[in-house]
Amino acid sequence: MGDDRILPQQQGTEIEMWVDQRISDAAKYDNVELLDEGGVFSLHMLAARIYAAGWNDGSRAESERMRGAQRRRDEARHAAAADTEGQGHE
């Protein structure tokens, strides 16, 4: 993925609020360093990468859950068919 990563609006807003708070804090305290615009952009991109990683992990976990459910349905169907076949020979 390039620099066009998706970041939910709320997370983007949270980053901007954090940056604004840093600007406010820098006016009050000597030990607060500000990010330049490149740093703010990098912070947004970091948040987008973290969000994407979480989304991908959640998607893979859901796929695994669905595969497990399908496997259990298939096994139950095969077991029921085997029971039916076994009952016909008695």
GULOTI-522546 format. One record per atom (N, C-alpha, C): chain; x, y negated, z; atom name. Coordinates in nm, 4 decimals. Atoms other than C-alpha are relative to their C-alpha. Layout:
N
  chaine        xx        yy        zz  atome
       A         X         Y         Z     CA
...
END
This chain:
90
  chaine        xx        yy        zz  atome
       A    0.0839    0.1188    0.0000      N
       A    0.0000    0.0000    0.0000     CA
       A    0.0878   -0.1243    0.0000      C
       A   -0.0753    0.1249    0.0039      N
       A    0.1163   -0.3525   -0.0687     CA
       A   -0.0383   -0.0901    0.1150      C
       A    0.0319    0.0986   -0.1031      N
       A    0.0537   -0.6709    0.1233     CA
       A   -0.1490   -0.0335    0.0052      C
       A    0.1431    0.0270    0.0028      N
       A   -0.3207   -0.6520    0.0577     CA
       A   -0.0766    0.0951    0.0928      C
       A    0.0638   -0.0911   -0.0958      N
       A   -0.4004   -0.4297    0.3554     CA
       A   -0.1256   -0.0637    0.0581      C
       A    0.1258    0.0454   -0.0570      N
       A   -0.7453   -0.4528    0.5068     CA
       A    0.0133   -0.0082    0.1515      C
       A    0.0039    0.0181   -0.1445      N
       A   -0.7825   -0.5881    0.8580     CA
       A   -0.1399   -0.0486    0.0350      C
       A    0.1339    0.0468   -0.0379      N
       A   -1.1238   -0.6135    1.0210     CA
       A    0.0036   -0.1450    0.0467      C
       A    0.0071    0.1430   -0.0298      N
       A   -1.2333   -0.9730    1.0666     CA
       A    0.0255   -0.0277    0.1481      C
       A   -0.0179    0.0244   -0.1437      N
       A   -1.2452   -0.9436    1.4468     CA
       A    0.1467    0.0085    0.0409      C
       A   -0.1419   -0.0103   -0.0339      N
       A   -0.8821   -0.8285    1.4652     CA
       A    0.0776   -0.1188   -0.0552      C
       A   -0.0644    0.1200    0.0551      N
       A   -0.7761   -1.1129    1.2362     CA
       A   -0.0268   -0.1211    0.0876      C
       A    0.0365    0.1103   -0.0897      N
       A   -0.9629   -1.3553    1.4608     CA
       A    0.0786    0.0081    0.1301      C
       A   -0.0765   -0.0177   -0.1250      N
       A   -0.7926   -1.2091    1.7700     CA
       A    0.1452   -0.0438   -0.0177      C
       A   -0.1385    0.0421    0.0261      N
       A   -0.4506   -1.2617    1.6134     CA
       A    0.0078   -0.1516   -0.0064      C
       A   -0.0014    0.1458    0.0104      N
       A   -0.5326   -1.6209    1.5251     CA
       A   -0.0216   -0.0657    0.1363      C
       A    0.0204    0.0536   -0.1351      N
       A   -0.6602   -1.6826    1.8794     CA
       A    0.1286    0.0131    0.0814      C
       A   -0.1263   -0.0201   -0.0709      N
       A   -0.3326   -1.5371    2.0149     CA
       A    0.1025   -0.1050   -0.0450      C
       A   -0.0935    0.1005    0.0538      N
       A   -0.1294   -1.7654    1.7853     CA
       A   -0.0351   -0.1380    0.0556      C
       A    0.0423    0.1293   -0.0552      N
       A   -0.3345   -2.0668    1.8980     CA
       A    0.0370   -0.0114    0.1476      C
       A   -0.0360    0.0012   -0.1426      N
       A   -0.2771   -1.9701    2.2620     CA
       A    0.1502   -0.0210    0.0170      C
       A   -0.1454    0.0199   -0.0060      N
       A    0.0986   -1.9480    2.1976     CA
       A    0.0353   -0.1471   -0.0253      C
       A   -0.0254    0.1420    0.0286      N
       A    0.0920   -2.3004    2.0490     CA
       A   -0.0339   -0.0834    0.1232      C
       A    0.0396    0.0710   -0.1214      N
       A   -0.0937   -2.4243    2.3565     CA
       A    0.1008    0.0224    0.1122      C
       A   -0.0984   -0.0318   -0.1045      N
       A    0.1469   -2.2444    2.5885     CA
       A    0.1343   -0.0675   -0.0252      C
       A   -0.1288    0.0626    0.0332      N
       A    0.4498   -2.3849    2.4026     CA
       A    0.0007   -0.1465    0.0378      C
       A    0.0081    0.1402   -0.0396      N
       A    0.3271   -2.7358    2.4774     CA
       A    0.0169   -0.0157    0.1509      C
       A   -0.0076    0.0063   -0.1466      N
       A    0.3216   -2.6509    2.8500     CA
       A    0.1288    0.0580    0.0578      C
       A   -0.1125   -0.0749   -0.0570      N
       A    0.6197   -2.4174    2.8982     CA
       A    0.1187   -0.0018   -0.0947      C
       A   -0.1226    0.0039    0.0797      N
       A    0.9808   -2.4277    2.7835     CA
       A    0.0399    0.1362   -0.0562      C
       A   -0.0479   -0.1333    0.0382      N
       A    1.0192   -2.0501    2.7483     CA
       A   -0.0910    0.0708   -0.1020      C
       A    0.0896   -0.0596    0.0994      N
       A    0.7510   -1.9929    2.4787     CA
       A    0.0509   -0.0350   -0.1385      C
       A   -0.0431    0.0222    0.1379      N
       A    0.8721   -1.9463    2.1225     CA
       A   -0.1168    0.0238   -0.0938      C
       A    0.1097   -0.0101    0.0962      N
       A    0.6394   -1.9938    1.8296     CA
       A    0.0408    0.0832   -0.1208      C
       A   -0.0221   -0.0673    0.1268      N
       A    0.6049   -1.7789    1.5202     CA
       A   -0.0204   -0.1015   -0.1126      C
       A    0.0268    0.0826    0.1186      N
       A    0.6423   -1.9544    1.1870     CA
       A   -0.1090    0.0702   -0.0813      C
       A    0.1087   -0.0588    0.0788      N
       A    0.3828   -1.8848    0.9149     CA
       A    0.0356    0.1388   -0.0514      C
       A   -0.0437   -0.1336    0.0420      N
       A    0.5898   -1.5923    0.7895     CA
       A   -0.0160    0.1009    0.1130      C
       A    0.0168   -0.0875   -0.1160      N
       A    0.5870   -1.4471    1.1398     CA
       A   -0.1461    0.0316    0.0269      C
       A    0.1439   -0.0221   -0.0189      N
       A    0.2094   -1.4936    1.1691     CA
       A   -0.0507    0.0974   -0.1062      C
       A    0.0385   -0.0910    0.1073      N
       A    0.1635   -1.3233    0.8309     CA
       A    0.0472    0.1416    0.0318      C
       A   -0.0534   -0.1309   -0.0361      N
       A    0.3875   -1.0375    0.9462     CA
       A   -0.0798    0.0634    0.1132      C
       A    0.0830   -0.0502   -0.1096      N
       A    0.1810   -1.0050    1.2629     CA
       A   -0.1327    0.0538   -0.0540      C
       A    0.1228   -0.0489    0.0635      N
       A   -0.1364   -0.9750    1.0514     CA
       A    0.0253    0.1313   -0.0742      C
       A   -0.0320   -0.1223    0.0747      N
       A    0.0322   -0.7113    0.8315     CA
       A    0.0272    0.1167    0.0952      C
       A   -0.0228   -0.1044   -0.1003      N
       A    0.1474   -0.5165    1.1393     CA
       A   -0.1331    0.0511    0.0537      C
       A    0.1317   -0.0398   -0.0504      N
       A   -0.2063   -0.5173    1.2760     CA
       A   -0.0745    0.0817   -0.1054      C
       A    0.0668   -0.0737    0.1076      N
       A   -0.3359   -0.4005    0.9361     CA
       A    0.0571    0.1412   -0.0127      C
       A   -0.0613   -0.1334    0.0072      N
       A   -0.0848   -0.1123    0.9278     CA
       A   -0.0448    0.0862    0.1173      C
       A    0.0457   -0.0739   -0.1172      N
       A   -0.1830   -0.0102    1.2814     CA
       A   -0.1458    0.0421   -0.0190      C
       A    0.1413   -0.0309    0.0250      N
       A   -0.5534   -0.0288    1.1895     CA
       A   -0.0121    0.1123   -0.1028      C
       A    0.0052   -0.1022    0.1055      N
       A   -0.4939    0.1758    0.8723     CA
       A    0.0432    0.1361    0.0537      C
       A   -0.0453   -0.1264   -0.0576      N
       A   -0.3022    0.4409    1.0672     CA
       A   -0.1095    0.0616    0.0869      C
       A    0.1099   -0.0493   -0.0831      N
       A   -0.5877    0.4707    1.3167     CA
       A   -0.1156    0.0501   -0.0850      C
       A    0.1084   -0.0403    0.0900      N
       A   -0.8446    0.4875    1.0363     CA
       A    0.0344    0.1347   -0.0648      C
       A   -0.0414   -0.1240    0.0652      N
       A   -0.6443    0.7583    0.8572     CA
       A   -0.0027    0.1168    0.0979      C
       A    0.0027   -0.1069   -0.0999      N
       A   -0.6004    0.9615    1.1761     CA
       A   -0.1430    0.0414    0.0315      C
       A    0.1400   -0.0310   -0.0281      N
       A   -0.9722    0.9370    1.2509     CA
       A   -0.0652    0.0751   -0.1149      C
       A    0.0548   -0.0665    0.1179      N
       A   -1.0598    1.0398    0.8962     CA
       A    0.0485    0.1444   -0.0069      C
       A   -0.0536   -0.1365    0.0005      N
       A   -0.8297    1.3436    0.9149     CA
       A   -0.0611    0.0837    0.1120      C
       A    0.0616   -0.0729   -0.1114      N
       A   -0.9713    1.4404    1.2555     CA
       A   -0.1436    0.0389   -0.0353      C
       A    0.1376   -0.0310    0.0396      N
       A   -1.3269    1.4201    1.1178     CA
       A   -0.0021    0.1089   -0.1061      C
       A   -0.0077   -0.1048    0.1018      N
       A   -1.2298    1.6298    0.8153     CA
       A    0.0294    0.1354    0.0642      C
       A   -0.0325   -0.1249   -0.0706      N
       A   -1.0790    1.8917    1.0460     CA
       A   -0.1218    0.0523    0.0756      C
       A    0.1208   -0.0407   -0.0718      N
       A   -1.3960    1.8946    1.2561     CA
       A   -0.1007    0.0603   -0.0976      C
       A    0.0951   -0.0497    0.0994      N
       A   -1.6078    1.9410    0.9445     CA
       A    0.0435    0.1353   -0.0563      C
       A   -0.0489   -0.1294    0.0480      N
       A   -1.3845    2.2243    0.8164     CA
       A   -0.0253    0.1083    0.1034      C
       A    0.0262   -0.0967   -0.1068      N
       A   -1.4146    2.3985    1.1537     CA
       A   -0.1469    0.0373    0.0071      C
       A    0.1438   -0.0271   -0.0027      N
       A   -1.7934    2.3646    1.1518     CA
       A   -0.0401    0.0871   -0.1186      C
       A    0.0313   -0.0806    0.1183      N
       A   -1.8112    2.5026    0.7958     CA
       A    0.0522    0.1416    0.0171      C
       A   -0.0566   -0.1331   -0.0231      N
       A   -1.5822    2.7932    0.8912     CA
       A   -0.0891    0.0798    0.0942      C
       A    0.0873   -0.0709   -0.0945      N
       A   -1.8068    2.8806    1.1870     CA
       A   -0.1319    0.0390   -0.0656      C
       A    0.1235   -0.0352    0.0718      N
       A   -2.1168    2.8684    0.9658     CA
       A    0.0237    0.1184   -0.0930      C
       A   -0.0327   -0.1102    0.0908      N
       A   -1.9480    3.0939    0.7095     CA
       A    0.0179    0.1303    0.0769      C
       A   -0.0206   -0.1208   -0.0808      N
       A   -1.8378    3.3392    0.9786     CA
       A   -0.1319    0.0537    0.0543      C
       A    0.1307   -0.0436   -0.0505      N
       A   -2.1886    3.3476    1.1274     CA
       A   -0.0825    0.0622   -0.1121      C
       A    0.0733   -0.0537    0.1142      N
       A   -2.3384    3.4062    0.7813     CA
       A    0.0535    0.1382   -0.0377      C
       A   -0.0601   -0.1301    0.0317      N
       A   -2.0920    3.6906    0.7126     CA
       A   -0.0346    0.1030    0.1066      C
       A    0.0346   -0.0917   -0.1092      N
       A   -2.1601    3.8440    1.0538     CA
       A   -0.1456    0.0429   -0.0116      C
       A    0.1417   -0.0332    0.0152      N
       A   -2.5360    3.8265    0.9935     CA
       A   -0.0199    0.0954   -0.1176      C
       A    0.0110   -0.0883    0.1162      N
       A   -2.4946    3.9882    0.6500     CA
       A    0.0516    0.1390    0.0338      C
       A   -0.0553   -0.1299   -0.0396      N
       A   -2.2798    4.2655    0.7998     CA
       A   -0.0968    0.0729    0.0912      C
       A    0.1000   -0.0600   -0.0896      N
       A   -2.5422    4.3266    1.0710     CA
       A   -0.1176    0.0538   -0.0812      C
       A    0.1126   -0.0415    0.0837      N
       A   -2.8154    4.3454    0.8059     CA
       A    0.0359    0.1250   -0.0786      C
       A   -0.0459   -0.1168    0.0750      N
       A   -2.6142    4.5925    0.5986     CA
       A    0.0108    0.1205    0.0915      C
       A   -0.0153   -0.1098   -0.0972      N
       A   -2.5385    4.8016    0.9068     CA
       A   -0.1331    0.0550    0.0440      C
       A    0.1329   -0.0452   -0.0433      N
       A   -2.9054    4.8184    1.0041     CA
       A   -0.0681    0.0802   -0.1088      C
       A    0.0636   -0.0713    0.1095      N
       A   -3.0089    4.9455    0.6614     CA
       A    0.0488    0.1428   -0.0127      C
       A   -0.0574   -0.1332    0.0126      N
       A   -2.7840    5.2532    0.6908     CA
       A   -0.0323    0.0884    0.1185      C
       A    0.0276   -0.0795   -0.1202      N
       A   -2.9160    5.3717    1.0246     CA
       A   -0.1199    0.0885   -0.0178      C
END
